[in-house]
Amino acid sequence: MDYRRFLNDIGMRRQSGSYLTGLLESVQDIPDMISLAGGLPNPSLFPILSGTFKLKDGEEVYLDESTMAEVQQYSSSQGYPPFRQWCERFIKSYHDPPCWENADESKTKIMVTSGAAQAYTKVLEMCVKEGDKVLVEIPTFSSAIDNLLTLGAEPLGVQGDAQGMIPGELRSVMSKWRPQDADDPHSDVPKLMYVIPSSNTPSGATLPLERKREIYEIAREYNLLIIEDDPYYFLQFGGRLEPSFLSIDTDGRVLRADSFSTCMTPGLRLGILSGPALLVSKVQSHVSFSQEHSNNLAQAVLHKIFEAWGEQGTKKRWREISAFYERQKNAMMSSAKRWLTGLAEFVEPQGGMFLWIRLTTIPDSRKLIEEKSLSHKIAMAPGCIFTPNRDDPSPYLRANYSTIPIGQIDVAMQRLAEMIKEKMASNPEAFRVSKF
């Protein structure tokens, strides 16, 4: 593939690494080499000697003096080597990318990032030009829309449903252009697609493999780069993990962002970017120049935890996390049916942390929230912020169930129902219709 199509001017200029880094790496393993080329602090001055971390399951992980000295020093921008190697095995095990063994620029490469958010943001900053049209699902992650608008892009919405982005809707949106327009540098045909395939925020939808294959074929037809942002991959309900876009990427047109925030801990700020070596190397260069690398201590701790648990113990832990959120979801679904029947509609989430609620009697959830949420002591996110056209009224609300105690979920749904009824009572004529 010719990846120049997907890069903006900064992405084109960004090199795969600095001269100095290359020089240091070329001499670091040569016996008797005296290197005066670097700029590393003296490790004898580092303050932390060692550390023990106690886990909730009774396990303890220990970072000895040698490891602690290593993680306090500058490291590779691709990731702390032991953790990066674990991440490579993780990606190979769960996604088995078809381009893993390629010998060209499409070869799958991984790097450790400071969460999935850094991964997809760095990709957007490398690719998006002002005025670019970028395909996104309706609805999608509000921060992704924020990023696109900040970069001067135009998010181009593709309607989704309970199973995620609808392939027929994608083809309809793309029908404005011909596939050969992708070869015209002056055409405004989209070149990027941003998608959350698993347990989408806010809808909770998960794309089945059949839809992924249809979407991937359209991406091939129009030469699109797919940004697969998948922080909720392990929060899919029902005990089954849908195959990823990366797992069917025979061309090298998928950049995948994984996250350890929802399946481990968000404060450590760790994730993985996987995709074509040329593009991942450019992101790695950006990280190298802007922050050197993700937090070494966080990487070492997470690596030690995974080692302590082993492969089966880690999988068991992730199944327990998914089961917890599924219980939370069940409680919210039960309460929503009890209190919101006749006032709202909702589709059961297939994973994640959110219930996507459609008000059937009120066309603008933002006004409802701004006018009534404080007095009723119930806060929710208005649907308009999850769409490209944020000024348009939306009857949708996003309700989060991840941290609220189950006993309060029923109270929350009752308060929402009371808030809706009070709004309707204030102007009965305005809310007679039940569909929008």
C-alpha positions as CSV (number, residue, x, y, z in Angstrom):
1,M,0.0,0.0,0.0
2,D,1.0,3.6,-0.6
3,Y,0.6,5.2,2.8
4,R,1.3,8.7,1.6
5,R,-2.4,9.0,0.8
6,F,-3.2,8.9,4.5
7,L,-0.5,11.3,5.8
8,N,-0.8,15.1,6.3
9,D,2.2,17.3,5.9
10,I,3.5,16.7,9.4
11,G,3.0,13.0,9.0
12,M,5.0,13.1,5.8
13,R,7.9,15.0,7.4
14,R,8.1,13.0,10.5
15,Q,10.9,10.5,10.4
16,S,10.9,7.0,11.9
17,G,13.5,8.1,14.6
18,S,16.2,10.5,15.5
19,Y,19.8,10.2,14.4
20,L,21.0,10.3,18.0
21,T,18.7,7.5,19.0
22,G,19.9,5.4,16.2
23,L,23.5,6.1,17.0
24,L,23.0,5.1,20.7
25,E,21.2,1.9,19.8
26,S,23.9,0.9,17.4
27,V,26.7,1.0,20.0
28,Q,25.0,0.1,23.2
29,D,25.8,-3.7,23.0
30,I,29.4,-3.4,21.7
31,P,31.9,-4.7,24.3
32,D,34.3,-2.2,25.8
33,M,32.6,0.7,24.0
34,I,32.9,4.0,25.8
35,S,30.0,6.1,24.8
36,L,30.0,9.9,25.4
37,A,27.1,10.4,22.9
38,G,24.1,10.1,25.2
39,G,22.5,12.2,27.9
40,L,21.2,9.7,30.6
41,P,21.1,10.7,34.2
42,N,23.4,8.7,36.5
43,P,21.3,5.8,37.9
44,S,23.2,5.9,41.3
45,L,21.2,9.1,42.0
46,F,17.7,7.6,41.5
47,P,15.8,7.7,44.8
48,I,13.7,4.5,44.6
49,L,15.4,1.3,45.6
50,S,12.7,-1.4,45.2
51,G,9.0,-1.9,45.6
52,T,6.4,-4.4,46.5
53,F,2.8,-4.1,45.3
54,K,0.0,-6.0,47.1
55,L,-2.9,-7.1,44.9
56,K,-6.5,-7.6,46.1
57,D,-6.4,-11.3,45.4
58,G,-3.5,-11.7,47.9
59,E,-0.7,-11.9,45.3
60,E,2.3,-9.7,45.7
61,V,4.5,-8.5,42.9
62,Y,8.1,-7.3,43.6
63,L,10.3,-5.0,41.7
64,D,13.9,-5.7,42.7
65,E,16.7,-3.2,42.8
66,S,17.9,-4.0,39.3
67,T,14.4,-3.7,37.8
68,M,13.7,-0.5,39.7
69,A,16.9,1.1,38.5
70,E,16.0,0.1,34.9
71,V,12.5,1.6,35.0
72,Q,13.7,4.9,36.5
73,Q,15.9,5.4,33.5
74,Y,15.0,6.6,30.0
75,S,13.8,3.7,27.8
76,S,12.7,2.8,24.3
77,S,9.8,5.0,22.9
78,Q,8.3,1.7,21.7
79,G,7.8,0.6,25.3
80,Y,9.7,-0.9,28.3
81,P,11.1,-4.0,26.6
82,P,9.7,-6.8,28.8
83,F,6.2,-5.3,28.7
84,R,6.4,-4.6,25.0
85,Q,7.3,-8.2,24.4
86,W,4.3,-9.3,26.5
87,C,2.2,-6.9,24.4
88,E,3.4,-8.4,21.2
89,R,2.4,-11.9,22.4
90,F,-1.0,-10.5,23.5
91,I,-1.7,-9.0,20.1
92,K,-0.6,-12.2,18.3
93,S,-2.7,-14.3,20.6
94,Y,-6.0,-12.3,20.5
95,H,-5.9,-10.9,17.0
96,D,-3.3,-12.9,15.0
97,P,-2.9,-10.1,12.4
98,P,-2.5,-11.4,8.8
99,C,0.3,-8.9,8.2
100,W,2.3,-10.0,11.2
101,E,5.1,-11.6,9.1
102,N,5.0,-9.2,6.1
103,A,8.4,-8.0,5.0
104,D,7.3,-4.5,3.8
105,E,5.8,-1.3,5.3
106,S,2.5,-3.1,6.0
107,K,4.1,-5.5,8.5
108,T,2.3,-5.3,11.8
109,K,4.2,-3.4,14.5
110,I,3.2,-2.6,18.0
111,M,4.2,0.1,20.5
112,V,3.1,0.8,24.1
113,T,1.1,4.0,24.4
114,S,-0.3,6.1,27.3
115,G,-3.8,4.6,26.8
116,A,-5.9,4.1,23.7
117,A,-6.7,7.8,23.7
118,Q,-3.1,8.7,23.0
119,A,-2.8,6.1,20.3
120,Y,-5.8,7.2,18.2
121,T,-5.1,10.9,18.9
122,K,-1.5,10.6,17.6
123,V,-2.8,8.8,14.5
124,L,-5.3,11.6,13.8
125,E,-2.6,14.2,14.3
126,M,-0.4,12.3,11.8
127,C,-3.1,11.9,9.2
128,V,-5.8,14.6,9.3
129,K,-5.6,17.7,7.2
130,E,-7.8,20.7,7.7
131,G,-11.0,20.2,5.8
132,D,-10.7,16.4,5.6
133,K,-13.9,14.4,5.9
134,V,-13.5,11.6,8.4
135,L,-16.1,8.8,8.7
136,V,-17.5,8.1,12.2
137,E,-20.4,6.1,13.4
138,I,-23.5,7.9,14.7
139,P,-23.3,7.9,17.7
140,T,-19.6,7.7,18.7
141,F,-17.2,8.8,21.4
142,S,-17.5,12.5,22.1
143,S,-13.8,13.0,22.6
144,A,-13.0,11.6,19.1
145,I,-15.4,14.2,17.6
146,D,-13.7,16.9,19.8
147,N,-10.3,15.8,18.4
148,L,-11.5,15.9,14.8
149,L,-13.1,19.3,15.1
150,T,-10.0,20.7,16.8
151,L,-7.9,19.4,13.8
152,G,-10.3,21.2,11.4
153,A,-11.8,18.0,10.1
154,E,-15.4,17.4,9.2
155,P,-16.8,14.3,11.0
156,L,-19.0,12.5,8.5
157,G,-21.7,10.5,10.2
158,V,-22.6,6.9,9.3
159,Q,-25.7,5.7,11.0
160,G,-25.4,2.8,13.5
161,D,-27.9,0.5,15.2
162,A,-27.9,-2.1,17.9
163,Q,-25.1,-3.9,16.1
164,G,-22.9,-0.9,15.4
165,M,-22.2,0.8,12.1
166,I,-24.5,-0.3,9.3
167,P,-22.6,-1.3,6.2
168,G,-25.4,-0.2,3.9
169,E,-25.4,3.2,5.4
170,L,-21.6,3.4,4.9
171,R,-22.0,2.6,1.2
172,S,-24.8,5.1,0.9
173,V,-22.5,7.9,2.4
174,M,-19.6,6.9,0.1
175,S,-21.8,6.7,-3.0
176,K,-21.2,10.5,-3.4
177,W,-17.8,9.5,-4.7
178,R,-16.4,6.9,-7.1
179,P,-13.8,4.4,-5.9
180,Q,-11.2,5.9,-8.3
181,D,-11.6,9.3,-6.6
182,A,-9.3,7.9,-3.9
183,D,-6.5,8.2,-6.5
184,D,-7.2,11.9,-7.1
185,P,-5.2,14.0,-4.6
186,H,-7.7,16.9,-5.2
187,S,-10.8,14.9,-4.4
188,D,-12.5,15.4,-1.0
189,V,-13.3,11.7,-0.7
190,P,-12.7,10.5,2.9
191,K,-9.5,8.6,3.6
192,L,-10.0,7.8,7.3
193,M,-12.7,5.9,9.3
194,Y,-12.8,6.0,13.1
195,V,-14.8,3.2,14.7
196,I,-15.3,1.7,18.2
197,P,-16.2,-1.9,17.3
198,S,-16.8,-3.4,20.7
199,S,-19.2,-2.1,23.4
200,N,-19.4,1.3,21.7
201,T,-19.7,4.4,23.8
202,P,-22.4,5.5,24.0
203,S,-24.6,2.9,22.4
204,G,-23.1,-0.4,23.8
205,A,-23.3,-1.9,20.3
206,T,-20.7,-4.5,19.1
207,L,-20.0,-5.0,15.5
208,P,-20.4,-8.7,14.5
209,L,-17.7,-10.2,12.2
210,E,-20.1,-10.3,9.2
211,R,-20.5,-6.5,9.4
212,K,-16.8,-6.0,9.9
213,R,-16.1,-8.0,6.7
214,E,-18.6,-5.8,4.7
215,I,-17.1,-2.6,6.1
216,Y,-13.6,-3.8,5.4
217,E,-14.5,-4.5,1.8
218,I,-15.9,-1.0,1.4
219,A,-12.7,0.3,2.9
220,R,-10.7,-1.6,0.4
221,E,-12.9,-0.4,-2.4
222,Y,-12.4,3.3,-1.5
223,N,-8.8,2.9,0.0
224,L,-9.8,3.9,3.5
225,L,-7.6,3.6,6.6
226,I,-9.5,2.2,9.6
227,I,-8.7,3.5,13.0
228,E,-10.0,0.8,15.4
229,D,-10.4,2.3,18.8
230,D,-11.3,-0.6,21.1
231,P,-11.0,0.2,24.8
232,Y,-14.0,-1.9,25.7
233,Y,-12.9,-5.1,24.0
234,F,-12.9,-7.2,27.2
235,L,-16.2,-5.7,28.4
236,Q,-18.2,-7.6,25.8
237,F,-21.0,-9.5,27.4
238,G,-22.0,-13.2,27.0
239,G,-18.5,-14.7,27.2
240,R,-17.5,-14.2,23.6
241,L,-15.1,-11.8,22.0
242,E,-15.9,-10.7,18.5
243,P,-12.9,-10.8,16.1
244,S,-11.3,-7.4,15.5
245,F,-10.7,-5.5,12.3
246,L,-7.0,-6.1,12.9
247,S,-7.6,-9.8,12.7
248,I,-9.0,-9.6,9.1
249,D,-6.7,-6.9,7.9
250,T,-4.9,-8.5,4.9
251,D,-3.9,-5.2,3.4
252,G,-2.3,-3.3,6.3
253,R,-5.1,-0.7,6.5
254,V,-6.0,-1.0,10.2
255,L,-4.5,0.9,13.1
256,R,-5.8,-0.6,16.3
257,A,-5.8,1.0,19.7
258,D,-6.1,-1.3,22.7
259,S,-6.4,-0.1,26.3
260,F,-5.7,-1.5,29.8
261,S,-7.9,1.2,31.4
262,T,-11.2,-0.6,31.5
263,C,-9.8,-4.1,32.0
264,M,-7.1,-3.2,34.5
265,T,-6.7,0.3,35.8
266,P,-7.0,3.7,34.0
267,G,-4.6,5.6,36.2
268,L,-1.6,3.7,34.9
269,R,-2.4,5.1,31.4
270,L,-1.3,2.2,29.3
271,G,-2.4,0.9,25.9
272,I,-1.1,-0.6,22.7
273,L,-1.1,0.8,19.1
274,S,-0.9,-2.0,16.4
275,G,-0.7,-1.6,12.7
276,P,1.4,-1.0,9.6
277,A,5.1,-0.6,10.6
278,L,5.5,2.6,8.6
279,L,2.6,4.4,10.4
280,V,3.3,3.0,13.9
281,S,7.0,4.1,13.5
282,K,5.9,7.6,12.8
283,V,3.7,7.7,15.9
284,Q,6.6,6.2,17.9
285,S,8.8,9.1,16.6
286,H,6.1,11.6,17.7
287,V,6.1,10.0,21.2
288,S,9.9,10.0,21.3
289,F,10.1,13.7,20.6
290,S,7.2,14.8,22.8
291,Q,7.4,12.5,25.9
292,E,10.1,10.0,25.3
293,H,7.9,7.0,26.3
294,S,5.0,5.8,28.4
295,N,5.6,5.4,32.1
296,N,8.2,2.7,32.7
297,L,7.2,2.0,36.3
298,A,3.5,1.5,35.3
299,Q,4.6,-0.9,32.5
300,A,6.8,-2.9,34.8
301,V,4.1,-3.2,37.5
302,L,1.5,-4.3,34.9
303,H,4.0,-6.8,33.4
304,K,4.7,-8.3,36.8
305,I,0.9,-8.6,37.5
306,F,0.4,-10.4,34.2
307,E,3.3,-12.7,35.0
308,A,1.9,-13.5,38.4
309,W,-1.5,-14.3,37.1
310,G,-0.4,-16.2,34.0
311,E,-2.4,-16.4,30.8
312,Q,-5.3,-18.3,32.3
313,G,-5.4,-16.2,35.4
314,T,-5.5,-13.0,33.4
315,K,-8.3,-14.3,31.2
316,K,-10.2,-15.3,34.3
317,R,-9.8,-11.8,35.7
318,W,-11.1,-10.1,32.5
319,R,-14.1,-12.5,32.5
320,E,-14.9,-11.4,36.1
321,I,-14.7,-7.7,35.1
322,S,-17.1,-8.3,32.2
323,A,-19.4,-10.2,34.4
324,F,-19.4,-7.4,37.0
325,Y,-20.4,-4.8,34.4
326,E,-23.1,-7.2,33.0
327,R,-24.7,-7.4,36.4
328,Q,-24.7,-3.6,36.6
329,K,-26.2,-3.4,33.1
330,N,-28.9,-5.9,34.1
331,A,-29.8,-3.8,37.1
332,M,-30.1,-0.6,35.0
333,M,-32.2,-2.4,32.3
334,S,-34.6,-3.7,35.0
335,S,-35.0,-0.2,36.5
336,A,-35.3,1.5,33.2
337,K,-38.1,-0.9,32.2
338,R,-39.8,-0.2,35.5
339,W,-39.7,3.6,35.4
340,L,-39.3,4.6,31.8
341,T,-41.8,2.5,29.9
342,G,-43.9,4.9,27.9
343,L,-41.4,7.7,28.3
344,A,-38.3,6.2,26.6
345,E,-36.9,3.4,24.5
346,F,-33.6,1.6,24.9
347,V,-31.8,-1.3,23.4
348,E,-29.9,-3.7,25.7
349,P,-26.1,-3.0,25.5
350,Q,-23.9,-5.8,24.2
351,G,-21.1,-4.7,26.4
352,G,-19.4,-1.7,28.1
353,M,-20.6,0.8,30.7
354,F,-23.5,2.7,29.2
355,L,-27.2,2.5,28.4
356,W,-28.3,4.6,25.4
357,I,-31.8,6.0,26.1
358,R,-34.1,7.5,23.5
359,L,-36.8,9.8,25.0
360,T,-40.0,9.3,23.1
361,T,-41.8,12.4,24.4
362,I,-39.0,15.0,24.5
363,P,-37.0,16.0,21.4
364,D,-34.1,17.8,23.1
365,S,-32.3,16.0,25.9
366,R,-29.8,18.8,26.3
367,K,-32.5,21.3,27.3
368,L,-34.0,18.8,29.7
369,I,-30.7,18.2,31.4
370,E,-29.8,21.9,31.6
371,E,-33.2,22.9,33.0
372,K,-34.0,20.0,35.3
373,S,-31.0,17.9,36.3
374,L,-29.9,20.0,39.3
375,S,-33.3,20.2,40.9
376,H,-33.8,16.4,40.4
377,K,-30.3,15.5,41.3
378,I,-29.7,13.2,38.3
379,A,-26.9,13.9,35.8
380,M,-26.6,12.3,32.4
381,A,-24.9,13.1,29.1
382,P,-27.0,14.5,26.3
383,G,-27.0,12.6,23.1
384,C,-26.1,15.6,20.9
385,I,-22.4,15.5,22.0
386,F,-22.0,12.0,20.5
387,T,-22.9,13.1,17.0
388,P,-21.1,15.3,14.4
389,N,-24.0,17.8,14.3
390,R,-23.9,18.9,17.9
391,D,-26.2,21.9,17.5
392,D,-29.1,19.7,16.4
393,P,-31.6,18.6,19.0
394,S,-31.2,14.9,20.1
395,P,-33.7,12.9,22.1
396,Y,-31.0,10.6,23.4
397,L,-29.3,10.3,26.8
398,R,-26.3,8.3,27.8
399,A,-26.5,6.7,31.3
400,N,-23.4,5.3,32.9
401,Y,-23.8,2.2,35.2
402,S,-20.1,1.4,35.9
403,T,-19.6,2.9,39.4
404,I,-23.1,3.6,40.8
405,P,-24.2,1.1,43.5
406,I,-26.9,-1.2,42.3
407,G,-29.2,0.2,45.0
408,Q,-28.9,3.7,43.6
409,I,-29.6,2.7,40.0
410,D,-33.3,2.3,40.7
411,V,-33.4,5.7,42.4
412,A,-31.6,7.2,39.4
413,M,-34.1,5.8,36.9
414,Q,-37.0,7.0,39.1
415,R,-35.6,10.5,39.2
416,L,-35.1,10.5,35.4
417,A,-38.8,9.5,35.0
418,E,-39.9,12.3,37.3
419,M,-37.8,14.8,35.5
420,I,-39.3,13.8,32.1
421,K,-42.8,14.0,33.5
422,E,-42.2,17.4,35.0
423,K,-40.9,18.7,31.7
424,M,-43.9,17.3,29.9
425,A,-46.3,18.8,32.4
426,S,-44.8,22.3,31.9
427,N,-46.0,22.4,28.3
428,P,-48.3,19.4,27.4
429,E,-49.0,20.6,23.8
430,A,-45.3,20.6,22.9
431,F,-44.9,17.0,23.9
432,R,-47.9,15.3,22.5
433,V,-46.1,13.3,19.8
434,S,-44.3,10.2,20.8
435,K,-41.9,9.7,17.9
436,F,-39.2,11.9,16.3
